[in-house]
């Protein structure tokens, strides 16, 4: 028995195995980048389905730890989750490949739509597509929350903290306060429970200066430095590709919370301060970001194309996503260390249940706009049944939902 288990290991350790893993990562995230509608919560749910349930690249506990880590750094959460998974599965090359493959399909699609927008002055109609996809997304996210919740709520204390975080999120408390509050409660509880000397103090691990200058402090310094450099690059009102890169690099380096907060940042910089974009163009850009698959941050691709064609689209896309790769590269190796520390592990438990609480509230709000009539409710119920009972791949359900939405849209137009 003991001799039979190590047999697969030499294959994956050598170059051919590494290449195969890199190919797996590329294929998975190209697929998810092409069909992952519904925003970060839906994207993360689809990743959980693929890498925890189907492929078993990560355990639920490991997936939760990376989810908590992505919520503690700025940038697009679902893209950062893809980058974490790629790094875990295929090393540093996987980090780059996973993030790039997740971004690329959406960026290309948004670029094509932006070309049509500039050429013809209108947006393609995609309302029918979303009509059928959104109910499927609700079912996918609920199934992920259920599975991750069972892994996260291991003790009464964590369950109570999770319920409190959910109540705080429902009352409109800021996302970062929910996350850090849940982590702080778990830290205080750990201080009471753990005897002196058990575990590494989380404050010392993450924030103390000197020899133990922690990773989060380093990340915060990087955010500040990147923001200062990018702000300086974007200060000049005359347009240039470097200035465009600076604006979006700054946004990618300091934006916490939902991807939709992007609207406020882009408006402040490009509409009000620099005057490069009109209010109408901004609203159209945000609409495209919402109705295309993949990360919402590809809104930057649309804006860049409107301002400077294909070069502008490329520069804006690289600018807004580059900080995510840097932050994950810095923070990713730290996550296992946090889990090995008893006290830091409890803080991570709190952040994890806080993340699930925020994910639950996003799903609740999304359900209000997705389940609008008997047909959408039926699609959601059938999707949930197929996911839970028959373990149907969520990608097929998304495509089926898109088909239902398009048929329903055509039926409404037929006299």
N, C-alpha and C positions, 0 to 999 in steps of 0.2 A: 504493500500500500504506500509506504513512505517513498519507495523508489519510483512509483508511477506518477506521483503528483508533480515533481519538478520538471518532468519531461517537456511540457510546453514552454518553460521559461527560457531555455537557450535560444529557441526560435525568435522570441520577441526581443531578446537582448541584443542580437546582432543587427547589422545594417539592413538586411532584407526585412526583418520584423519591424524595425523602426520605419522603414519606407511604407510598409503595409499599414501601419498605424496612422501615418501621416495621410495616406490615401483615404482611410476610413474617416478621419477627421474632416478632410476636404469635402468628401461626398456628403457627409451628414450636414455640415453647415451650409453648403450650397443649397441643399434641399430645404433646410429650415429657413434660410434667407429668402427663398422663393415662395414659401407658402405660409410663413408665420405672420398672420394678420392679428390685429387686436391689441397691440401695445405690449409693453414689457412683461406684464403679468402673464399674458397668453404665451409669449415667446418662452418665458422661463418654464411654464407648464409643459410646453412641447419638448423642451430640452430634458426635463425630468422624465417624461415618458420615454424618450429615446435612450438617454445615457444611464438611467437608474433601472427602469422596468425592463427595457428590451435588450440593451447591450451590456448592462451591468458593468459599465466602466467605473461608476462611483456607487457607494452605498448611499442610502437616504441621509444618513448623518453627515457624510462628507459633502453631499450636495448642499445640505442646509448650511454647513460652515462656509462654503464658498458664497452662497447666497447672502449670508450675513455680512461677509467681507465686502461684497460689491456694494452693499447699502451704506458702508462706512466711507467710501471714496466717491469723489465726484465723477460725473460722466454717465453714459447710457448703461443702465444696469444689465439689460439683456445682452448687450454686446460684450460687456465685461465678463458676464457669466460664460459666454461662449469662449472667450479668451482663456479664462481659468480652466475650463474643461479641456481645451486644446493643449494647454501647457501640461496638465496632469496626464493626459493620454499620450502625448507625443513630444514632450519636452519643449525647448525654446522654439524649435521650428513649428511645432504644433500651436504654440501661442500665436505666432504670426499668421499661420494658415487658417486657423479657426476664425479669428476675428475678421480677416480679409474675406474669407468665403461667406461669412454671415452678412457682411456689409455689401459685398459686390453685387448680388442680384438686385437688391433694392435700389442701390445707387444707379445701376444701369437703367432700370425701369424708370426711375424718377428722372434720369437724364433724358430719356426718350420723350417722356411726358412734357418735360421742360422745353424740349425742342419744338414739340407740337404747340405748346403754349406761346412761345415766342413767334413761331411761324404763323399761327392762325388766331392767336389771341383768346383762346378758350380752353377749358379743361375737359378732358374726356369724361363721359358719364360713367360712373362706376357704382352708383347707388344700389342698383340691383344686386351686384356682386356682394356688397357688404351686407345686404339684407339677409342673405342666406348664410354667410360666413359667421356673423356675430353670434348667433345661437349656438353654433358648434364650439366657438371659442369659450363661451360660458361653461359648457359641459367639460371641456378640456381643462380649464383652470380649476373648476370645482374638484375634479378628480385628483389633480395635483395637490391642491390644498389639503384634501382628505388624507392622502398618502404621506405628505410631508408633516402634517399635523400629528399623525400617529407616531412618527419618528421623533418629533420635537418635544411633545408633551409627555415626557417620561416620568415626571414627578409632580406631586401636588403643587409645589412651589412654582415650578415652571408653568403649570396650567393656570394658576392664579395670575401670574405675571402676564401670560398671554391674553387672558380675559381682560385684564386692566388695560393692556395695550390696545386691544380691539375697541374698548369703550373710548379710550382717548382718541383713537383715529376717527371713530364715529362722531366725536364731538368737534372734530376739525383741528385737533392739535397738530402742529407742524411735524412732518415726517421725521426729521432729525431728532426732535424732542421725544417722539415715541421710541425711536431706536435707542438713543442714549439713556432715556429714562428706564427702559426695560433692562438694559445692561447695568445701569447703576444700582437698581434694586437687587439684581442678582449678585452684584459685587458686595453690597452691604450684607446680604444674607450669607454670602460666602465668608466674609470677615467674621461673622458671628459663629458660623459653623466650623470653619477650619481653624485648627490650632495654630499658634505661631510657628512659622517654619514650614508649614505645609503649602506647597505651591509658591509660585513667583508672584509677588504683588503686581496686580495689573497696571497700577499707576507707574510703578518702576519700569515694567516691561515696555509700556507704550510711550511714556512721556518724559521720564527723568532725563535731565541733561547729563553731560559728561560722558564717561566711558559707556554708560548704558543708554545712550541716546536711541530711543526706540524707533521702530519703523514708521509708526503713525506720525510721529513728530517729523521724520524725514519727508514723509508724503506731504504733510501740511506745508513744510518749507518749500517743497517742489511746486506745490499749487501756487503759493504766493509768488515765487520767482517767475514761474511761467506766466502768471497773470500780469505781473509788472512788465515783463518783456513784451508780451502780446499787446498789452494796452498801449505801450509806447509805439509798437508797430502800427497800431490801428488808429492813432490819434489824428493823423493828417486827413483832412477832408478830401483832397484829390484822390481819385481812385487808383489803386494799383493792386496787382496780384499779391504782393507781399503784405500790403495792408489788409486785404481780404483774409489772407491766411492768419494774420495776427488776431483779427477780430474773432474768428471761429476757434482758433487755438485757445484764446482766453476763455471763451464760453465753455468749451469742452473741459477746461481745467478747473472751473469754479462752479459748475452747475450741479447742484444736488437735487434730489427729489425726482418727480415725474419728468419725463421727456417733454411734456407739454409746457413746462416752465420755460422751455426754449423760446416760446413766443415772446415772453417779457424781455428776455435778454436781447434777442434779435431786434425787437422793436426799439429798445433803448439805444442800441448801437447804430443800426443801419438805417432806421427811419428818422429818429429824433436827432441823434448826435451828428451823423455823417450825411444824412439825406440821400443815401444811395438808392433807397427802396421806398416805394409808396405803401400806404396802408393796404390798398387792394392787393398789391403783389405779395405782401406779407401774408395776408389771409389766404390767398390762393396757395402759397407755399405750404402753410400749415395744413390746409385741406389735403394736399397731395401726400404729405407725410403721414396723415391718418388713414388714407384709403389705399396705401400701397403696403405690401408685406415688408417684413424686416424692421430695423430700428427706425424710430421716429426721427432720429437725428439726421436722416438723409434729407430732411427738409433743407439742410445746408447745401446739398447737391443742387436742388431746384434754385435756390437763391443765387448760388454761384453761377449757374448757367444763365439765368436771367441777366446777371450783371456783366458777365464776360465770356459767355459761350462755354465750349467744352473745357478750355483751360481753367476758367473760373470754377466750373463744377468740380474738377479734379482738385484744385487748390482748397476750396471750401470743405470738401469731403475729408481730405487728408488732415486739414487743420482741426476739425471738430472731433475726429476720432483718434488722432495721435495721442493725446493725453491718456486716453483709456488704456492703450497698450503699455504706456510707461507706468501708470499707476498699478496695473495688474502685475507687471514684471517686478515691481518693488514689493508689493504686498502679498503676492501669491505664495512665495516660499515661507512667509511668516505664519500663515494659517495653521499648518500642522504644529508649529511651536506653541501657538496660543492654546491649541487643544491639549497639548501635553502638560501645560500648567493648570493646576486644579482651579486656581482663582480665575485666571484668564479664560479658562474653558467655561466657567459658569457665566462670565460676562458674555461670552459668545453665545451661550444658550439663550440669554435674555435678548440679545440682538436678533437671534434667529426667530424667536417667537414674535418679536416686534415686526420683523419683516413679513411673517405670515399674516399678522394682523393687518398690515398695510395692503398686502395682496388681496386679502378678503374684502376690504372696503372698496378697493378699485373694482373688484368683480361685482360687488353689489351695485355700484354706480353704473357699470357697463351693462348689467342686466336690465336696468331701467330703460336703456335705449335699444337693447337688443331684442327683448321679448315683448313685442308690441302687438301681437295678434295670435290667433290660434295656430297658424302655420309655424311661426317662429318658436312658439312653445313646444309644438310637436317635434320640430327639428332638434331642439335642445334635449328633450326627453329621450328621443331615439338615440341621439349621439351619446348621452350618458349611459344608456343601456348597453350600447355596442362597446363603449370603452370599458365599463365595469364587468360586464358578463362575458364578452367575447374578446376583450383586449384588442380591439380593432386599432390599427395604426391611425393616429390623429391626422396624419397628412392626407389619407384617403377621405376622412370625414370632412376636412376643410375643403377639399376639391368637390366633394358631393354637395356640401352646403353652398358653394359658389354656383354650382349647376342649378340647384333649387332656386337660388336667388335670381339668377338670370332668366330661368323659365317663368318665374312669377312676375318678373318685370316685363317680359314680353307679353304675357297674358293680360297684364293691365293695359298695355298699349293697343292690344287687338280690339277693334270695335265689336 
